[in-house]
Amino acid sequence: MKINLRKVTKTPLDFEVKSGEMAFKGFLQYDANKLILLKAKLNGLLSVDCSVCANEFNKQIDEDIEFFISDGIYENSSETLVDVVECFDSIVDINELLNAEIELIKTDYNNCPECAS
């Protein structure tokens, strides 16, 4: 699902995409300083590798996701740290963001139920 950032306003623009058993549902909303706020919920079952025994297992995911999207290079005039994803063609691909979040979870330290105890 691709969304034109120039069409995002102060009124929240809802989205929902799925990948396998994972769902990514939330909204985009213009915030300030040419930044678009993304707030979403990521949930479902994800197949990950155990960091201890390397066996694959299904992990229940239920995470709140929040970051900003910038149309072009984000230039921060202050020292405030902000999570910003830069888009360079005024289009944000929600499926790409979902896949990036899934890959981040897969690189986490994940323990299967047998190794967690």
N, CA, C and O atoms as CSV, one atom per row, in Angstrom:
chain,resi,resn,atom,element,x,y,z
A,1,MET,N,N,0.847,-1.162,0.000
A,1,MET,CA,C,0.000,0.000,0.000
A,1,MET,C,C,0.900,1.234,0.000
A,1,MET,O,O,1.691,1.442,0.921
A,2,LYS,N,N,0.769,2.036,-1.033
A,2,LYS,CA,C,1.562,3.250,-1.135
A,2,LYS,C,C,0.667,4.454,-0.892
A,2,LYS,O,O,-0.453,4.527,-1.397
A,3,ILE,N,N,1.185,5.406,-0.101
A,3,ILE,CA,C,0.424,6.598,0.246
A,3,ILE,C,C,1.239,7.825,-0.128
A,3,ILE,O,O,2.424,7.921,0.191
A,4,ASN,N,N,0.586,8.766,-0.811
A,4,ASN,CA,C,1.217,10.025,-1.169
A,4,ASN,C,C,1.267,10.908,0.077
A,4,ASN,O,O,0.222,11.247,0.633
A,5,LEU,N,N,2.454,11.279,0.515
A,5,LEU,CA,C,2.611,12.069,1.742
A,5,LEU,C,C,1.974,13.443,1.633
A,5,LEU,O,O,1.571,14.016,2.645
A,6,ARG,N,N,1.876,13.978,0.437
A,6,ARG,CA,C,1.293,15.322,0.258
A,6,ARG,C,C,-0.212,15.341,0.521
A,6,ARG,O,O,-0.812,16.405,0.671
A,7,LYS,N,N,-0.810,14.154,0.576
A,7,LYS,CA,C,-2.247,14.068,0.839
A,7,LYS,C,C,-2.551,13.836,2.319
A,7,LYS,O,O,-3.716,13.779,2.712
A,8,VAL,N,N,-1.515,13.702,3.133
A,8,VAL,CA,C,-1.712,13.479,4.568
A,8,VAL,C,C,-1.895,14.828,5.250
A,8,VAL,O,O,-1.077,15.734,5.086
A,9,THR,N,N,-2.967,14.953,6.013
A,9,THR,CA,C,-3.301,16.216,6.679
A,9,THR,C,C,-3.381,16.004,8.190
A,9,THR,O,O,-2.960,14.970,8.709
A,10,LYS,N,N,-3.924,16.993,8.876
A,10,LYS,CA,C,-4.131,16.880,10.328
A,10,LYS,C,C,-5.205,15.838,10.661
A,10,LYS,O,O,-5.264,15.339,11.784
A,11,THR,N,N,-6.046,15.517,9.684
A,11,THR,CA,C,-7.050,14.471,9.880
A,11,THR,C,C,-6.368,13.124,9.678
A,11,THR,O,O,-5.798,12.888,8.613
A,12,PRO,N,N,-6.410,12.231,10.670
A,12,PRO,CA,C,-5.724,10.940,10.548
A,12,PRO,C,C,-6.174,10.148,9.317
A,12,PRO,O,O,-7.364,10.056,9.018
A,13,LEU,N,N,-5.201,9.587,8.622
A,13,LEU,CA,C,-5.444,8.745,7.448
A,13,LEU,C,C,-5.150,7.301,7.854
A,13,LEU,O,O,-3.997,6.926,8.066
A,14,ASP,N,N,-6.209,6.497,7.960
A,14,ASP,CA,C,-6.082,5.113,8.431
A,14,ASP,C,C,-5.486,4.205,7.369
A,14,ASP,O,O,-5.668,4.420,6.171
A,15,PHE,N,N,-4.764,3.179,7.835
A,15,PHE,CA,C,-4.229,2.148,6.951
A,15,PHE,C,C,-4.228,0.819,7.677
A,15,PHE,O,O,-4.239,0.764,8.907
A,16,GLU,N,N,-4.216,-0.260,6.891
A,16,GLU,CA,C,-4.070,-1.603,7.431
A,16,GLU,C,C,-3.478,-2.491,6.341
A,16,GLU,O,O,-4.005,-2.572,5.231
A,17,VAL,N,N,-2.371,-3.157,6.677
A,17,VAL,CA,C,-1.745,-4.097,5.757
A,17,VAL,C,C,-1.410,-5.365,6.530
A,17,VAL,O,O,-1.287,-5.348,7.755
A,18,LYS,N,N,-1.266,-6.469,5.793
A,18,LYS,CA,C,-0.950,-7.750,6.414
A,18,LYS,C,C,0.184,-8.419,5.653
A,18,LYS,O,O,0.358,-8.224,4.450
A,19,SER,N,N,0.942,-9.208,6.388
A,19,SER,CA,C,1.991,-10.026,5.805
A,19,SER,C,C,1.984,-11.343,6.557
A,19,SER,O,O,2.373,-11.402,7.723
A,20,GLY,N,N,1.543,-12.394,5.895
A,20,GLY,CA,C,1.415,-13.668,6.583
A,20,GLY,C,C,0.391,-13.554,7.696
A,20,GLY,O,O,-0.760,-13.186,7.460
A,21,GLU,N,N,0.815,-13.871,8.914
A,21,GLU,CA,C,-0.083,-13.778,10.067
A,21,GLU,C,C,0.107,-12.473,10.844
A,21,GLU,O,O,-0.436,-12.318,11.938
A,22,MET,N,N,0.873,-11.540,10.283
A,22,MET,CA,C,1.123,-10.255,10.940
A,22,MET,C,C,0.215,-9.175,10.357
A,22,MET,O,O,0.020,-9.105,9.143
A,23,ALA,N,N,-0.337,-8.334,11.232
A,23,ALA,CA,C,-1.177,-7.212,10.818
A,23,ALA,C,C,-0.547,-5.916,11.326
A,23,ALA,O,O,-0.059,-5.851,12.455
A,24,PHE,N,N,-0.564,-4.895,10.483
A,24,PHE,CA,C,-0.006,-3.575,10.784
A,24,PHE,C,C,-1.123,-2.578,10.519
A,24,PHE,O,O,-1.468,-2.308,9.369
A,25,LYS,N,N,-1.690,-2.027,11.606
A,25,LYS,CA,C,-2.873,-1.175,11.494
A,25,LYS,C,C,-2.648,0.106,12.288
A,25,LYS,O,O,-2.222,0.071,13.442
A,26,GLY,N,N,-2.944,1.238,11.649
A,26,GLY,CA,C,-2.773,2.504,12.342
A,26,GLY,C,C,-3.179,3.672,11.475
A,26,GLY,O,O,-4.073,3.561,10.636
A,27,PHE,N,N,-2.503,4.813,11.688
A,27,PHE,CA,C,-2.838,6.005,10.924
A,27,PHE,C,C,-1.610,6.869,10.694
A,27,PHE,O,O,-0.613,6.769,11.410
A,28,LEU,N,N,-1.705,7.715,9.683
A,28,LEU,CA,C,-0.715,8.748,9.388
A,28,LEU,C,C,-1.391,10.088,9.614
A,28,LEU,O,O,-2.569,10.263,9.299
A,29,GLN,N,N,-0.623,11.051,10.171
A,29,GLN,CA,C,-1.188,12.368,10.448
A,29,GLN,C,C,-0.082,13.413,10.385
A,29,GLN,O,O,1.002,13.217,10.935
A,30,TYR,N,N,-0.368,14.537,9.702
A,30,TYR,CA,C,0.625,15.611,9.644
A,30,TYR,C,C,0.867,16.119,11.057
A,30,TYR,O,O,-0.086,16.370,11.796
A,31,ASP,N,N,2.127,16.273,11.441
A,31,ASP,CA,C,2.462,16.733,12.782
A,31,ASP,C,C,2.948,18.179,12.738
A,31,ASP,O,O,2.180,19.091,13.044
A,32,ALA,N,N,4.183,18.403,12.372
A,32,ALA,CA,C,4.764,19.748,12.290
A,32,ALA,C,C,6.114,19.635,11.598
A,32,ALA,O,O,6.661,18.541,11.459
A,33,ASN,N,N,6.639,20.761,11.169
A,33,ASN,CA,C,7.972,20.799,10.552
A,33,ASN,C,C,8.138,19.787,9.428
A,33,ASN,O,O,9.184,19.147,9.312
A,34,LYS,N,N,7.106,19.641,8.600
A,34,LYS,CA,C,7.134,18.726,7.452
A,34,LYS,C,C,7.273,17.265,7.849
A,34,LYS,O,O,7.759,16.451,7.064
A,35,LEU,N,N,6.852,16.930,9.057
A,35,LEU,CA,C,6.903,15.548,9.532
A,35,LEU,C,C,5.507,14.950,9.609
A,35,LEU,O,O,4.550,15.610,10.015
A,36,ILE,N,N,5.411,13.684,9.208
A,36,ILE,CA,C,4.170,12.920,9.284
A,36,ILE,C,C,4.321,11.915,10.419
A,36,ILE,O,O,5.287,11.153,10.454
A,37,LEU,N,N,3.369,11.912,11.343
A,37,LEU,CA,C,3.377,10.960,12.459
A,37,LEU,C,C,2.728,9.661,12.018
A,37,LEU,O,O,1.638,9.666,11.446
A,38,LEU,N,N,3.399,8.546,12.285
A,38,LEU,CA,C,2.824,7.225,12.068
A,38,LEU,C,C,2.638,6.591,13.436
A,38,LEU,O,O,3.598,6.436,14.191
A,39,LYS,N,N,1.402,6.225,13.754
A,39,LYS,CA,C,1.087,5.482,14.979
A,39,LYS,C,C,0.364,4.230,14.540
A,39,LYS,O,O,-0.608,4.293,13.786
A,40,ALA,N,N,0.841,3.086,15.015
A,40,ALA,CA,C,0.250,1.833,14.559
A,40,ALA,C,C,0.409,0.746,15.609
A,40,ALA,O,O,1.153,0.886,16.580
A,41,LYS,N,N,-0.307,-0.329,15.381
A,41,LYS,CA,C,-0.235,-1.536,16.204
A,41,LYS,C,C,0.225,-2.664,15.291
A,41,LYS,O,O,-0.323,-2.859,14.206
A,42,LEU,N,N,1.224,-3.398,15.733
A,42,LEU,CA,C,1.745,-4.543,15.004
A,42,LEU,C,C,1.430,-5.774,15.835
A,42,LEU,O,O,1.891,-5.890,16.970
A,43,ASN,N,N,0.643,-6.704,15.279
A,43,ASN,CA,C,0.337,-7.907,16.052
A,43,ASN,C,C,0.123,-9.107,15.145
A,43,ASN,O,O,-0.175,-8.985,13.957
A,44,GLY,N,N,0.290,-10.269,15.759
A,44,GLY,CA,C,0.132,-11.536,15.062
A,44,GLY,C,C,1.212,-12.516,15.480
A,44,GLY,O,O,1.947,-12.283,16.440
A,45,LEU,N,N,1.295,-13.605,14.753
A,45,LEU,CA,C,2.310,-14.632,15.000
A,45,LEU,C,C,3.436,-14.477,13.988
A,45,LEU,O,O,3.201,-14.301,12.792
A,46,LEU,N,N,4.674,-14.546,14.496
A,46,LEU,CA,C,5.842,-14.400,13.635
A,46,LEU,C,C,6.800,-15.554,13.904
A,46,LEU,O,O,7.110,-15.861,15.055
A,47,SER,N,N,7.260,-16.182,12.844
A,47,SER,CA,C,8.235,-17.259,12.957
A,47,SER,C,C,9.624,-16.651,13.125
A,47,SER,O,O,10.103,-15.924,12.254
A,48,VAL,N,N,10.273,-16.960,14.264
A,48,VAL,CA,C,11.606,-16.436,14.572
A,48,VAL,C,C,12.507,-17.594,15.009
A,48,VAL,O,O,12.035,-18.682,15.340
A,49,ASP,N,N,13.809,-17.331,15.000
A,49,ASP,CA,C,14.781,-18.316,15.472
A,49,ASP,C,C,15.145,-18.023,16.920
A,49,ASP,O,O,15.340,-16.869,17.301
A,50,CYS,N,N,15.233,-19.077,17.719
A,50,CYS,CA,C,15.648,-18.933,19.112
A,50,CYS,C,C,17.127,-18.535,19.137
A,50,CYS,O,O,17.950,-19.127,18.439
A,51,SER,N,N,17.442,-17.551,19.930
A,51,SER,CA,C,18.820,-17.075,20.042
A,51,SER,C,C,19.710,-18.035,20.828
A,51,SER,O,O,20.934,-17.917,20.774
A,52,VAL,N,N,19.118,-18.984,21.556
A,52,VAL,CA,C,19.898,-19.932,22.354
A,52,VAL,C,C,20.110,-21.242,21.608
A,52,VAL,O,O,21.247,-21.669,21.409
A,53,CYS,N,N,19.008,-21.886,21.191
A,53,CYS,CA,C,19.123,-23.207,20.563
A,53,CYS,C,C,18.999,-23.175,19.036
A,53,CYS,O,O,19.222,-24.194,18.382
A,54,ALA,N,N,18.653,-22.038,18.469
A,54,ALA,CA,C,18.513,-21.824,17.019
A,54,ALA,C,C,17.306,-22.523,16.401
A,54,ALA,O,O,17.168,-22.530,15.178
A,55,ASN,N,N,16.434,-23.107,17.211
A,55,ASN,CA,C,15.213,-23.702,16.684
A,55,ASN,C,C,14.216,-22.603,16.330
A,55,ASN,O,O,14.153,-21.565,16.989
A,56,GLU,N,N,13.451,-22.849,15.293
A,56,GLU,CA,C,12.429,-21.900,14.867
A,56,GLU,C,C,11.176,-22.093,15.713
A,56,GLU,O,O,10.796,-23.223,16.017
A,57,PHE,N,N,10.535,-20.993,16.090
A,57,PHE,CA,C,9.288,-21.065,16.841
A,57,PHE,C,C,8.428,-19.859,16.495
A,57,PHE,O,O,8.925,-18.857,15.982
A,58,ASN,N,N,7.125,-19.964,16.783
A,58,ASN,CA,C,6.203,-18.862,16.541
A,58,ASN,C,C,6.118,-17.989,17.781
A,58,ASN,O,O,5.853,-18.468,18.883
A,59,LYS,N,N,6.346,-16.707,17.580
A,59,LYS,CA,C,6.312,-15.746,18.677
A,59,LYS,C,C,5.105,-14.839,18.509
A,59,LYS,O,O,4.865,-14.306,17.426
A,60,GLN,N,N,4.348,-14.666,19.585
A,60,GLN,CA,C,3.199,-13.761,19.563
A,60,GLN,C,C,3.724,-12.321,19.660
A,60,GLN,O,O,4.460,-11.982,20.587
A,61,ILE,N,N,3.342,-11.492,18.704
A,61,ILE,CA,C,3.782,-10.096,18.654
A,61,ILE,C,C,2.588,-9.195,18.929
A,61,ILE,O,O,1.510,-9.388,18.366
A,62,ASP,N,N,2.785,-8.220,19.789
A,62,ASP,CA,C,1.762,-7.208,20.088
A,62,ASP,C,C,2.509,-5.942,20.492
A,62,ASP,O,O,2.784,-5.723,21.672
A,63,GLU,N,N,2.837,-5.106,19.500
A,63,GLU,CA,C,3.664,-3.932,19.749
A,63,GLU,C,C,3.010,-2.661,19.230
A,63,GLU,O,O,2.341,-2.659,18.197
A,64,ASP,N,N,3.220,-1.580,19.974
A,64,ASP,CA,C,2.835,-0.253,19.519
A,64,ASP,C,C,4.023,0.339,18.776
A,64,ASP,O,O,5.153,0.296,19.262
A,65,ILE,N,N,3.763,0.890,17.599
A,65,ILE,CA,C,4.805,1.477,16.768
A,65,ILE,C,C,4.502,2.959,16.609
A,65,ILE,O,O,3.369,3.346,16.326
A,66,GLU,N,N,5.530,3.786,16.796
A,66,GLU,CA,C,5.349,5.223,16.602
A,66,GLU,C,C,6.658,5.832,16.126
A,66,GLU,O,O,7.693,5.690,16.776
A,67,PHE,N,N,6.603,6.512,14.983
A,67,PHE,CA,C,7.749,7.261,14.476
A,67,PHE,C,C,7.265,8.302,13.485
A,67,PHE,O,O,6.077,8.369,13.169
A,68,PHE,N,N,8.186,9.110,12.999
A,68,PHE,CA,C,7.851,10.163,12.053
A,68,PHE,C,C,8.381,9.811,10.674
A,68,PHE,O,O,9.366,9.085,10.540
A,69,ILE,N,N,7.716,10.334,9.652
A,69,ILE,CA,C,8.137,10.171,8.266
A,69,ILE,C,C,8.391,11.559,7.703
A,69,ILE,O,O,7.573,12.465,7.859
A,70,SER,N,N,9.531,11.715,7.050
A,70,SER,CA,C,9.902,12.986,6.436
A,70,SER,C,C,9.896,12.835,4.919
A,70,SER,O,O,10.396,11.845,4.385
A,71,ASP,N,N,9.334,13.814,4.234
A,71,ASP,CA,C,9.379,13.832,2.770
A,71,ASP,C,C,10.691,14.467,2.366
A,71,ASP,O,O,10.782,15.689,2.251
A,72,GLY,N,N,11.699,13.656,2.150
A,72,GLY,CA,C,13.040,14.138,1.845
A,72,GLY,C,C,13.942,13.996,3.056
A,72,GLY,O,O,13.577,13.379,4.056
A,73,ILE,N,N,15.125,14.577,2.947
A,73,ILE,CA,C,16.107,14.492,4.020
A,73,ILE,C,C,15.616,15.286,5.225
A,73,ILE,O,O,15.204,16.439,5.101
A,74,TYR,N,N,15.669,14.650,6.388
A,74,TYR,CA,C,15.251,15.304,7.623
A,74,TYR,C,C,16.414,16.112,8.173
A,74,TYR,O,O,17.482,15.573,8.464
A,75,GLU,N,N,16.193,17.404,8.309
A,75,GLU,CA,C,17.220,18.287,8.858
A,75,GLU,C,C,16.734,18.790,10.204
A,75,GLU,O,O,15.788,19.573,10.290
A,76,ASN,N,N,17.400,18.324,11.258
A,76,ASN,CA,C,17.029,18.665,12.619
A,76,ASN,C,C,17.823,19.879,13.067
A,76,ASN,O,O,19.052,19.841,13.135
A,77,SER,N,N,17.110,20.957,13.373
A,77,SER,CA,C,17.793,22.180,13.797
A,77,SER,C,C,18.079,22.187,15.295
A,77,SER,O,O,18.822,23.043,15.775
A,78,SER,N,N,17.507,21.258,16.030
A,78,SER,CA,C,17.773,21.173,17.467
A,78,SER,C,C,18.478,19.855,17.762
A,78,SER,O,O,18.718,19.057,16.856
A,79,GLU,N,N,18.801,19.636,19.001
A,79,GLU,CA,C,19.497,18.410,19.403
A,79,GLU,C,C,18.535,17.314,19.853
A,79,GLU,O,O,18.975,16.278,20.351
A,80,THR,N,N,17.230,17.525,19.684
A,80,THR,CA,C,16.247,16.546,20.098
A,80,THR,C,C,16.334,15.308,19.216
A,80,THR,O,O,16.346,15.418,17.990
A,81,LEU,N,N,16.395,14.132,19.832
A,81,LEU,CA,C,16.437,12.887,19.085
A,81,LEU,C,C,15.020,12.473,18.711
A,81,LEU,O,O,14.140,12.391,19.568
A,82,VAL,N,N,14.810,12.216,17.431
A,82,VAL,CA,C,13.500,11.837,16.932
A,82,VAL,C,C,13.682,10.665,15.968
A,82,VAL,O,O,14.594,10.677,15.140
A,83,ASP,N,N,12.810,9.646,16.074
A,83,ASP,CA,C,12.828,8.533,15.118
A,83,ASP,C,C,12.166,8.999,13.834
A,83,ASP,O,O,10.968,9.280,13.814
A,84,VAL,N,N,12.950,9.082,12.754
A,84,VAL,CA,C,12.439,9.583,11.478
A,84,VAL,C,C,12.831,8.641,10.349
A,84,VAL,O,O,13.989,8.239,10.232
A,85,VAL,N,N,11.858,8.297,9.528
A,85,VAL,CA,C,12.078,7.541,8.296
A,85,VAL,C,C,12.006,8.556,7.162
A,85,VAL,O,O,11.048,9.324,7.071
A,86,GLU,N,N,13.014,8.560,6.301
A,86,GLU,CA,C,13.049,9.519,5.200
A,86,GLU,C,C,12.520,8.871,3.924
A,86,GLU,O,O,12.914,7.759,3.569
A,87,CYS,N,N,11.623,9.581,3.239
A,87,CYS,CA,C,11.101,9.160,1.938
A,87,CYS,C,C,11.523,10.206,0.919
A,87,CYS,O,O,11.491,11.402,1.209
A,88,PHE,N,N,11.917,9.768,-0.269
A,88,PHE,CA,C,12.488,10.701,-1.221
A,88,PHE,C,C,11.640,10.966,-2.452
A,88,PHE,O,O,12.077,11.700,-3.338
A,89,ASP,N,N,10.446,10.397,-2.540
A,89,ASP,CA,C,9.604,10.651,-3.705
A,89,ASP,C,C,8.169,11.004,-3.315
A,89,ASP,O,O,7.248,10.840,-4.115
A,90,SER,N,N,7.981,11.485,-2.094
A,90,SER,CA,C,6.667,11.861,-1.552
A,90,SER,C,C,5.709,10.687,-1.434
A,90,SER,O,O,4.507,10.881,-1.252
A,91,ILE,N,N,6.231,9.475,-1.536
A,91,ILE,CA,C,5.411,8.269,-1.412
A,91,ILE,C,C,5.986,7.398,-0.302
A,91,ILE,O,O,7.186,7.129,-0.268
A,92,VAL,N,N,5.113,6.960,0.608
A,92,VAL,CA,C,5.539,6.017,1.632
A,92,VAL,C,C,4.876,4.676,1.339
A,92,VAL,O,O,3.675,4.604,1.080
A,93,ASP,N,N,5.672,3.626,1.383
A,93,ASP,CA,C,5.174,2.274,1.137
A,93,ASP,C,C,4.974,1.601,2.492
A,93,ASP,O,O,5.943,1.216,3.146
A,94,ILE,N,N,3.728,1.460,2.909
A,94,ILE,CA,C,3.393,0.887,4.212
A,94,ILE,C,C,3.851,-0.569,4.294
A,94,ILE,O,O,4.259,-1.027,5.362
A,95,ASN,N,N,3.789,-1.301,3.179
A,95,ASN,CA,C,4.258,-2.689,3.187
A,95,ASN,C,C,5.754,-2.761,3.482
A,95,ASN,O,O,6.196,-3.660,4.198
A,96,GLU,N,N,6.537,-1.829,2.944
A,96,GLU,CA,C,7.974,-1.798,3.240
A,96,GLU,C,C,8.223,-1.517,4.717
A,96,GLU,O,O,9.111,-2.113,5.326
A,97,LEU,N,N,7.436,-0.607,5.293
A,97,LEU,CA,C,7.579,-0.306,6.723
A,97,LEU,C,C,7.233,-1.537,7.564
A,97,LEU,O,O,7.914,-1.825,8.548
A,98,LEU,N,N,6.187,-2.257,7.184
A,98,LEU,CA,C,5.817,-3.486,7.885
A,98,LEU,C,C,6.951,-4.500,7.810
A,98,LEU,O,O,7.322,-5.090,8.825
A,99,ASN,N,N,7.500,-4.708,6.623
A,99,ASN,CA,C,8.595,-5.672,6.465
A,99,ASN,C,C,9.827,-5.258,7.266
A,99,ASN,O,O,10.522,-6.114,7.814
A,100,ALA,N,N,10.105,-3.966,7.339
A,100,ALA,CA,C,11.241,-3.481,8.132
A,100,ALA,C,C,11.024,-3.759,9.615
A,100,ALA,O,O,11.956,-4.166,10.309
A,101,GLU,N,N,9.820,-3.546,10.104
A,101,GLU,CA,C,9.514,-3.814,11.514
A,101,GLU,C,C,9.629,-5.308,11.813
A,101,GLU,O,O,10.130,-5.693,12.869
A,102,ILE,N,N,9.171,-6.142,10.895
A,102,ILE,CA,C,9.275,-7.596,11.067
A,102,ILE,C,C,10.742,-8.016,11.144
A,102,ILE,O,O,11.113,-8.820,11.999
A,103,GLU,N,N,11.568,-7.481,10.265
A,103,GLU,CA,C,12.992,-7.822,10.271
A,103,GLU,C,C,13.669,-7.356,11.560
A,103,GLU,O,O,14.561,-8.037,12.065
A,104,LEU,N,N,13.261,-6.212,12.096
A,104,LEU,CA,C,13.814,-5.749,13.381
A,104,LEU,C,C,13.491,-6.734,14.500
A,104,LEU,O,O,14.346,-7.034,15.334
A,105,ILE,N,N,12.273,-7.232,14.518
A,105,ILE,CA,C,11.870,-8.198,15.544
A,105,ILE,C,C,12.673,-9.495,15.399
A,105,ILE,O,O,13.090,-10.085,16.395
A,106,LYS,N,N,12.885,-9.929,14.168
A,106,LYS,CA,C,13.637,-11.165,13.933
A,106,LYS,C,C,15.086,-11.054,14.402
A,106,LYS,O,O,15.684,-12.062,14.779
A,107,THR,N,N,15.660,-9.859,14.386
A,107,THR,CA,C,17.047,-9.689,14.830
A,107,THR,C,C,17.157,-9.484,16.333
A,107,THR,O,O,18.260,-9.418,16.874
A,108,ASP,N,N,16.018,-9.383,17.010
A,108,ASP,CA,C,16.006,-9.258,18.466
A,108,ASP,C,C,16.523,-10.543,19.112
A,108,ASP,O,O,16.720,-11.555,18.440
A,109,TYR,N,N,16.734,-10.484,20.407
A,109,TYR,CA,C,17.101,-11.671,21.180
A,109,TYR,C,C,15.802,-12.403,21.498
A,109,TYR,O,O,15.043,-11.975,22.368
A,110,ASN,N,N,15.546,-13.496,20.799
A,110,ASN,CA,C,14.306,-14.258,20.951
A,110,ASN,C,C,14.589,-15.611,21.565
A,110,ASN,O,O,15.431,-16.361,21.071
A,111,ASN,N,N,13.882,-15.929,22.650
A,111,ASN,CA,C,14.018,-17.231,23.306
A,111,ASN,C,C,12.766,-18.058,23.090
A,111,ASN,O,O,11.652,-17.572,23.286
A,112,CYS,N,N,12.947,-19.307,22.686
A,112,CYS,CA,C,11.810,-20.220,22.568
A,112,CYS,C,C,11.324,-20.577,23.978
A,112,CYS,O,O,12.039,-20.340,24.952
A,113,PRO,N,N,10.135,-21.137,24.096
A,113,PRO,CA,C,9.615,-21.492,25.425
A,113,PRO,C,C,10.519,-22.446,26.207
A,113,PRO,O,O,10.605,-22.345,27.431
A,114,GLU,N,N,11.197,-23.373,25.516
A,114,GLU,CA,C,12.084,-24.320,26.208
A,114,GLU,C,C,13.307,-23.621,26.799
A,114,GLU,O,O,13.749,-23.969,27.895
A,115,CYS,N,N,13.853,-22.648,26.090
A,115,CYS,CA,C,15.072,-21.954,26.556
A,115,CYS,C,C,14.764,-20.800,27.492
A,115,CYS,O,O,15.657,-20.305,28.181
A,116,ALA,N,N,13.521,-20.370,27.525
A,116,ALA,CA,C,13.150,-19.253,28.386
A,116,ALA,C,C,13.079,-19.648,29.857
A,116,ALA,O,O,13.196,-18.799,30.740
A,117,SER,N,N,12.889,-20.920,30.113
A,117,SER,CA,C,12.745,-21.349,31.517
A,117,SER,C,C,14.058,-21.711,32.162
A,117,SER,O,O,14.087,-22.087,33.333
